[in-house]
Amino acid sequence: MTTIPREEILLDLRARLAQGHPVFGVCAGIGLTAKCAELAGADLIFVNNSGRFRMAGRSGLLSKFAFGDANAVTVEMAGEILPVLSRTPAIAGVFAQDPFKRMDMVLENLIRWGFAGVQNSPGMGMMKPAMAKNLEAGGLGFSKEVELVRMARSMDLLTAPFCYDGDQARRFAQAGADILVLNIGLTVGQADACSRPDLTASIQQLRAMIAPAKDVAPDVLILCHGGPLSDPQTVQQVYDEIPEMDGYLGGSSVERIPVEQAIVDVIHSFQNIEQEAAI
């Protein structure tokens, strides 16, 4: 597929919002998810190595660890995912702290593949203050992700970084991010083993990130992701409570949680078929 210009994507997204349709993005870990997402009319498709782990039956959090070359995995996934897309803009996950690659060359390669934008994934935004400070001192901190957004903007790529707090949202907005994806943690479904985060607290967390960003960039688009936002009903509650919310980015909520249950259900259905006993 050919790269879709940044301004064209933003015009399309704002037109949908003007018609009352929130932006909906999908994190696709395999080609089948991407193909179905486009058929269903998803606005954006995100490709990053957390999806590779998720669809291998592992936690997406493994993307934060050194189990592979994150930027190389994104390119590998591009070969699987981009050929099945014909019209939906694809956003590439980029590990901005990669010490063995020049980011300008990474971005140029992603453009050649047909990506329309980038996201800081995996990133350092979830790190606790002490670790974040040490990473920053070593030249591997959050500032690299802000630099990535600035560089991508200069190359006319759409930018949709993950943010985990108000300061990060503000810094990305100042760097010229087009879309901020407010990440409130690992997505937890109703049937997952770990406890589901409180929705009221999550809404407060989202509000605390929106205000600093809007103060410096009133037109920046805001999406939510993660935490208890694992089904349409919960996301609707967020839209009802936060008028500034422009949309939602789903990963586990689209390609893991519903699929896990669907596979279990269909296997049970096959197992419940009765066969007449042989005479």
C-alpha positions in Angstrom: 0.0 0.0 0.0 1.1 3.6 -0.6 1.8 5.9 2.3 -1.2 8.1 3.1 -0.3 11.8 3.7 -0.5 13.0 7.3 -2.8 15.9 6.5 -5.2 13.6 4.6 -5.4 11.3 7.6 -6.1 14.1 10.0 -8.7 15.6 7.8 -10.5 12.2 7.6 -10.3 11.8 11.4 -11.7 15.3 12.1 -14.5 14.8 9.5 -15.5 11.6 11.3 -15.5 13.4 14.7 -17.6 16.2 13.2 -20.2 13.5 12.3 -20.3 12.2 15.8 -18.1 9.2 15.2 -15.1 8.7 17.7 -11.8 7.7 16.2 -11.1 3.9 16.6 -7.7 2.5 16.3 -6.6 -1.2 16.4 -3.3 -2.6 17.5 -2.8 -5.6 15.2 -0.4 -8.4 16.2 -1.2 -10.5 13.1 -2.3 -10.1 9.5 -5.8 -11.5 10.2 -6.5 -8.9 12.9 -5.4 -6.1 10.5 -7.5 -7.6 7.7 -10.6 -7.8 9.8 -10.0 -4.4 11.3 -10.0 -2.8 7.8 -13.1 -4.7 6.8 -14.9 -3.4 9.9 -13.8 0.2 9.2 -11.1 0.9 11.7 -9.6 4.4 11.3 -6.0 3.5 12.2 -4.0 0.3 12.5 -1.0 0.2 14.8 1.8 -2.3 14.4 4.2 -2.9 17.2 6.0 -5.7 18.9 3.7 -5.9 21.9 1.1 -7.3 19.4 3.6 -10.0 18.4 3.9 -11.2 22.1 0.1 -10.8 22.7 -0.8 -13.0 19.7 1.8 -15.6 20.7 -0.2 -16.1 23.9 2.1 -14.1 26.1 1.8 -10.8 27.9 2.2 -7.6 25.8 4.4 -6.3 28.7 7.2 -8.6 27.3 7.7 -5.9 24.7 9.4 -3.9 27.5 12.1 -6.5 27.8 15.1 -7.5 25.7 13.5 -10.6 24.1 14.1 -9.2 20.6 15.0 -6.3 18.4 11.8 -4.2 18.7 12.4 -2.1 15.6 13.3 -5.2 13.6 10.2 -7.0 14.8 8.0 -4.0 13.6 9.5 -4.3 10.1 9.1 -8.1 10.2 5.4 -7.6 11.1 5.0 -5.1 8.3 5.7 -7.8 5.8 2.7 -9.8 7.3 0.3 -6.9 7.9 0.8 -4.1 5.4 0.1 -6.3 2.3 -3.4 -7.1 3.6 -4.3 -3.4 3.9 -5.6 -1.4 1.0 -6.8 1.9 2.5 -6.3 2.1 6.3 -3.3 4.1 7.6 -0.7 2.0 9.4 1.2 3.4 12.4 4.5 1.8 13.3 5.8 1.2 16.8 9.3 2.6 17.2 11.8 1.9 20.0 13.3 5.4 20.1 16.1 4.4 22.6 17.6 1.8 20.2 21.4 2.6 20.7 22.4 0.8 17.5 20.2 2.6 14.9 19.9 6.1 13.5 16.3 7.1 14.0 16.2 9.1 10.7 17.2 5.9 8.8 14.6 3.9 10.8 11.9 6.3 9.9 12.9 6.5 6.2 12.7 2.7 6.1 9.2 2.7 7.6 8.1 5.2 5.1 9.4 2.9 2.3 7.3 0.1 3.8 4.2 2.2 3.6 3.7 3.3 7.2 1.9 6.6 7.6 3.0 7.4 11.1 4.8 6.3 14.2 4.2 5.6 17.9 6.7 5.3 20.8 6.3 1.6 21.4 8.0 0.1 23.3 8.7 3.1 25.4 9.9 4.2 28.8 6.8 6.0 30.0 5.8 3.4 32.5 9.1 3.5 34.4 9.2 4.6 38.0 10.9 7.9 38.8 14.2 6.4 40.0 14.6 4.2 37.0 13.4 6.9 34.6 16.1 9.3 36.0 18.8 6.7 35.5 17.7 6.0 32.0 17.7 9.7 31.2 21.2 10.1 32.6 22.3 7.3 30.3 20.8 8.9 27.2 18.1 6.2 27.0 15.2 8.1 28.6 11.9 9.5 27.8 13.5 12.5 26.0 14.4 10.1 23.1 10.7 9.6 22.6 10.0 13.3 22.5 12.9 13.7 19.9 11.3 10.9 17.9 8.0 12.8 17.7 9.8 16.0 16.6 11.8 14.1 13.9 8.7 12.2 12.6 6.8 15.5 12.3 9.7 17.0 10.3 9.3 14.1 8.0 5.6 14.6 7.7 4.7 11.4 9.5 1.6 11.2 11.7 2.6 11.0 15.4 0.5 9.2 18.0 2.6 8.6 21.1 1.6 6.7 24.2 1.4 9.0 27.3 1.3 7.8 30.9 1.0 11.0 32.9 0.3 14.7 32.4 3.9 15.8 32.0 4.5 13.3 29.2 1.3 14.4 27.5 2.4 18.1 27.8 5.9 17.4 26.4 4.5 15.4 23.5 2.0 18.1 22.7 4.8 20.7 22.7 6.8 18.5 20.3 3.9 18.6 17.8 2.2 15.3 18.3 -1.0 14.9 16.2 -2.7 12.3 18.5 -2.0 11.5 22.2 -2.9 8.0 23.3 -3.5 8.1 27.0 -2.3 4.8 28.4 -3.7 3.8 31.8 -1.9 0.5 32.0 -2.3 -3.1 31.0 -5.7 -3.9 29.5 -7.7 -6.1 32.0 -10.8 -7.9 30.8 -13.7 -9.1 33.0 -12.4 -12.7 33.1 -8.7 -11.9 33.4 -6.9 -13.3 36.5 -5.7 -10.0 37.8 -8.0 -7.4 39.4 -9.6 -4.9 37.1 -8.7 -1.2 37.8 -11.4 1.0 39.1 -13.1 2.9 36.3 -13.7 6.1 38.3 -10.0 6.3 39.2 -9.1 5.6 35.6 -11.3 8.5 34.4 -9.6 10.8 36.8 -6.3 9.6 35.5 -7.3 10.4 32.0 -8.5 13.9 32.9 -5.2 14.6 34.6 -3.4 13.9 31.3 -5.8 15.8 29.0 -5.6 19.3 30.7 -1.8 19.8 30.4 -1.8 18.7 26.8 -4.8 20.9 25.8 -3.1 23.9 27.5 -0.3 23.8 24.9 -2.1 22.2 21.9 -5.8 22.7 22.0 -6.3 20.9 18.7 -4.4 17.7 19.6 -6.6 14.6 19.2 -7.0 12.5 22.4 -7.5 8.7 22.5 -7.7 6.4 25.5 -6.2 2.9 26.0 -5.7 0.2 28.6 -6.7 -0.4 32.1 -10.4 -1.3 32.5 -11.2 -0.1 29.0 -11.7 -3.6 27.6 -15.2 -3.5 26.1 -17.5 -1.0 24.3 -19.7 -0.4 27.3 -16.8 0.8 29.4 -15.4 3.0 26.7 -18.8 4.5 26.2 -18.7 5.5 29.9 -15.4 7.3 29.3 -16.9 9.2 26.3 -19.9 10.2 28.5 -17.7 11.4 31.3 -15.0 13.1 29.2 -16.3 15.1 26.3 -12.7 15.9 25.2 -12.1 12.3 24.5 -11.8 11.8 20.7 -11.5 8.0 20.5 -10.1 4.7 21.6 -7.2 2.5 20.7 -7.8 -1.2 21.3 -5.3 -4.1 21.4 -6.2 -6.9 23.8 -9.8 -5.6 23.8 -10.0 -6.4 20.1 -7.7 -9.4 19.3 -7.1 -11.1 22.6 -10.0 -10.9 25.1 -12.9 -11.6 22.6 -10.9 -14.2 20.7 -9.9 -16.2 23.8 -13.6 -16.7 24.7 -14.7 -17.3 21.1 -12.1 -20.1 20.7 -13.1 -21.7 24.0 -16.8 -21.5 23.1 -16.5 -23.0 19.7 -14.4 -25.9 21.0 -17.0 -26.6 23.6 -19.7 -26.6 21.0 -17.8 -29.1 18.9 -17.1 -31.3 21.9 -20.8 -31.3 22.8 -21.8 -32.8 19.5 -23.3 -36.3 20.3 -22.5 -39.3 18.2 -24.8 -42.3 18.1 -23.2 -45.3 19.8 -22.1 -48.1 17.5 -24.3 -51.2 17.5 
